[in-house]
Amino acid sequence: MDVFILLLEGIFVSFEPLNLGLLVFGCLIGLFVGAMPGLGSVNGVAILIPITFIIPPTAAIIFLAAVYYGAMYGGAISSVMLGIPGASTAVATVFDGRPLAVKGEAMTALTAAAVGSFVGGTVSVILFTLFAPPLAEVALRFNAPETFALMVMAFATFVGLGGDDVPKTIFSILIGLALSTIGLDLITGKPRLIFFNIPGFLHGINFLVLAIGIYGIGEMLWTLEETKGKVQMSKLSVNMKEVGRAFGALKKTIMAMNIGSFLGFFVGILPAAGATPASLMSYGITKQLSKNSKEFGSGVPAGVVAPECANNSASTGSMLPMLTLGIPGSPTTAILLGGMILWGLTPGPLLFTQEPEFVWGLIGSLYIANFFTLVLNIALIPAFLMVLRIPFAILAPVIFVLCVTGGYAPTQSLHDVWLMLLFGFAGYILRKLDYPVAPAVLSIVLGPLAEKALRQSLILSDGSMGIFFDMAEKPIAAIIMYIAIVLLIMPAFGPLYKKFFKKAQTT
Amino acid sequence: MSVTNKITVKKAEIAVAVILALCSIALMIKSAENRITWNAEENMGAGFLPFYLSLGMLICTVLTIIKFVLKRSPQSKDDSPFIEAEAFKYIAVTIISLVILVLAIGYLGIYFSLIFFLAFYLRYFSSKSVLFISVFSLITPVLTFLFFEWLLKIPLPQGISEPLFYPVYDFMYS
């Protein structure tokens, strides 16, 4: 009952004029930042944090959380309409969102993304409100071995469930991980893989460079080849019939909504995991459990709902350890945490007693932001329609401009723009030869976190890999690791299963 | 028979696998500049992970080559052109213009380079009027400037054109 009263007070706080105005403005900015290739929630929040110093902390956190939330919705827009994820959290949305748009069902994809995001956001914020203390304890139990095991499982999901050529899939994972090791070694500080002594490699390779290269430049080259510049981008018709059809298609996505919402939340609260692995895992598991798993990748609404539900749910989940434990659950919440310190607050459990208006104002605002972002997202569909009416010969150079500026903006280095072009060209050629590119992007994002977790685990175990398989000492890590191994060897049993199945049918 | 028709999917598959194998070996050699050993007594060497990740990449490319030789992959039996002649023109012009764009950014700055890039690209690929192309090529860099420099406060490279922007900055920050 206390929680309910505190929540109501929080909702009242978020309805104060300044807070509500900033909330709506934040949702709007987030939608556009998320939709822009190369700029995601982390860029938006980092860029906007200086302007929050002129407003009270509660208004500031409500504004930035709304940007974060809006960006989670917005990432799906460019994934569907352009085939370019606005941020890594929307990578999995491309897998089915883009084929749906190409088939002329962009409205279905956008509706599925918006409703999926809304459901994931709503479920997760209810879970956040009701189960904050016990769930924070679950997250506390995850140390380096569990985190590393979880990352291995995320990689194994691609091998076991991806359905692509196994050596090419593993190659893609490994090249992403190898690229993530470029720069300074995190323990010894020694420079690694500094090619031709170019100083630009010292700061490593930002995942955005690879993501924009592959999904921006590479995708445009792919589309140019397919269309020869003669057709327009995905068509979108907005009328009541289409809207009705889009909502009708959501009936078959209940399972995806459940998986995405709950899985997203639990993965989101784990420090070092977050929305990207949550969305990819949600997609993989939904695909595996679906009766129509073979249709995934060719454009099914459940393939859009699963990652979108999960990334919104994970973004809320990632705020849980930030608020209760002072541990960021994602890069964006790390910046929010830094903001809290700058605003003069002490992140951690004491916030709940010392700053209830701040904590419950934020929680209350998540409910309101979820609603406003859904409304704004659907209301802005005509704006996306205008973009689609632009001929491809005009849209393509504009996307190239966005890619070049998006590749430059995060580090402000031309070196990264050159790398982005290189990855774009290489990604285009590899994709033509059926090398899956998504695992490389996932690997470069998770690589530094996985390496840190691995090395911390090995320091804990005096160099023994047994720490990941010790059912007595680390049961959670061991279970996750065994699941990962099953996923890794699953493709080897696929042909055997088919062989025996066929034999059984014939006898 | 044109050059593009001679490059079949089959040839591209084996060529790319060999190039990736060579890149993996190069990565292994580069990784070995740091210590690549690891045992319980001493911490993991800085080169350990990149070395073994590259070795894994090499094994994967060798498996791809073996599958190719045994004709187990779809690409190993595909004699169709890797890229059609007409599409090649689009891809080649796009890649060359993007490379020139980035080269020009370092010298001319992004805003003037974008004007030339957009004007060329639209003239080459679209059937729009000169007036439309001129307006579009000028407005896009202006919007880019306003979004990045004014709204997001991210300075983009300006090369030799930087002095031209001083009055604009004076106006923006006065």
Interface residues (C-beta under 8 A of the other chain):
Chain A: I47 D165 P167 K168 I170 F171 L174 I175 L177 A178 T181 I182 D185 I187 T188 K190 R192 L193 F195 I217 M220 L221 L224 E225 E226 K228 G229 P391 A393 I394 A396 P397 V398 F400 V401 V404 T405 Y408 A409 Q412 L414 V417 W418 L421 F425 Y428 I429 L430 K432 L433 D434 E451 R455 L458 I459 D462 G463 S464
Chain B: V9 A12 E13 V16 L20 L27 K30 S31 N34 W38 N39 A40 E41 N43 M44 G45 A46 G47 L49 P50 L53 S54 G56 M57 C60 T61 L63 T64 K67 S73 P74 Q75 F82 I83 E84 E86 A87 Y90 I91 T94 I95 L98 V99 L101 V102 I105 G106 I110 L114 F117 L118 Y121 L122 F125 S126 K128 F136 T140 T144 F148 L152 K153 I154 P155 L156 P157
